[in-house]
Amino acid sequence: MIDLHIHSYEEKIDFAPITDKVDLYIKRDDLIHPYISGNKWRKLKYNLIKAKEESKTHLVTFGGAFSNHLLATAAAGAKFGFKTTAFVRGEKVQNPLLTMCTLFGMELIFVDRESYQNKEFLFNERYKDFNDVMMLAEGGYGNEAELGCREIVKELTQEYQHIFCASGTGATAAGIINEVSHKNLNTQVHIVSSLKGGDFLKTEIGNLLENPNQHFNLHTDYHFGGYAKTTPHLIDFIKSFSKKTGILLDPVYTGKTLFAIQDLAQKNAFKKGDKILMIHTGGLFGILGMIEKFS
Ligand SMILES: *Cc1c(COP(=O)(O)O)cnc(C)c1O
């Protein structure tokens, strides 16, 4: 059986810069599992079920040296009985996240940035003739991922006027948008790109939507310089939030998303009394890649 006893709930937050304008809730997907965290479990779940059904025994995937997806795949592989291999982008490095991957038995193959671009080739070169091997896309992107992310909305206990979620590949966003539309909720979905040039997400999200014309709000101006980039202003914001609430945010995804909520609240983009929900997509080990920024 591929399942986790997950404990993710909607927590009402008291954080004056936002909550003097609107009611703020956070869905605590960061509490799903320490290593198979947040949306990475959502995205893996149906991939792992499919892998079992197809008698696969070995998962092969791709990611950067601080990829939450790699850690989640390594931990889930160990838990559910799959061998795991990751092609890691860039020159060989050691860091705490990769050490944890190794502890979970993941095999790491470092590939230079150019070779990393051609993932099909990397996979086929080694695994073409092995039919017990399943390839998982970078970040877990795909239909199974989208399906798992619908469960975030299925679990909600009340209706919100706005739901905010961070986005990298767009799979999580697509699952949320699909389920909001499926349940006919009167909810605006806001997707915050953590990458620069986030307009590409329109296509990536659109490719996974049931109704490609489904409306959602894509915010592309809260990337703080780009993926895994940050500014002292964002770091200060994360610090003040964590100190006041006891909830950690990561600087790559969730910090930027909550910042967007605060900025829009201050620009009076919401109505007084609106209920805003941020999906805490987890990924807190992202902090480990930026410790010098926090000192
Ligand atoms: C991976 C990740 C995302 C991005 O999810 P996508 O489905 O790829 O858009 C968002 N937040 C956190 C914390 C993540 O680790």
The ligand as an SDF file (V2000), in Angstrom:
LIG
                    3D

 15 15  0  0  0  0  0  0  0  0999 V2000
    8.7900   22.0200   -5.5900 C   0  0  0  0  0  0  0  0  0  0  0  0
    8.1140   23.0780   -4.7980 C   0  0  0  0  0  0  0  0  0  0  0  0
    7.1470   23.9270   -5.3670 C   0  0  0  0  0  0  0  0  0  0  0  0
    6.8240   23.9190   -6.8410 C   0  0  0  0  0  0  0  0  0  0  0  0
    5.8310   22.9990   -7.1850 O   0  0  0  0  0  0  0  0  0  0  0  0
    5.4760   22.7670   -8.7130 P   0  0  0  0  0  0  0  0  0  0  0  0
    4.4250   21.7180   -8.6970 O   0  0  0  0  0  0  0  0  0  0  0  0
    6.7320   22.2700   -9.3760 O   0  0  0  0  0  0  0  0  0  0  0  0
    5.0400   24.0400   -9.3000 O   0  0  0  0  0  0  0  0  0  0  0  0
    6.5090   24.8380   -4.5490 C   0  0  0  0  0  0  0  0  0  0  0  0
    6.8320   24.9340   -3.2360 N   0  0  0  0  0  0  0  0  0  0  0  0
    7.7680   24.1580   -2.6730 C   0  0  0  0  0  0  0  0  0  0  0  0
    8.0930   24.3630   -1.2420 C   0  0  0  0  0  0  0  0  0  0  0  0
    8.4440   23.2070   -3.4340 C   0  0  0  0  0  0  0  0  0  0  0  0
    9.3930   22.4480   -2.8520 O   0  0  0  0  0  0  0  0  0  0  0  0
  1  2  1  0
  2  3  1  0
  2 14  2  0
  3  4  1  0
  3 10  2  0
  4  5  1  0
  5  6  1  0
  6  7  2  0
  6  8  1  0
  6  9  1  0
 10 11  1  0
 11 12  2  0
 12 13  1  0
 12 14  1  0
 14 15  1  0
M  END
$$$$
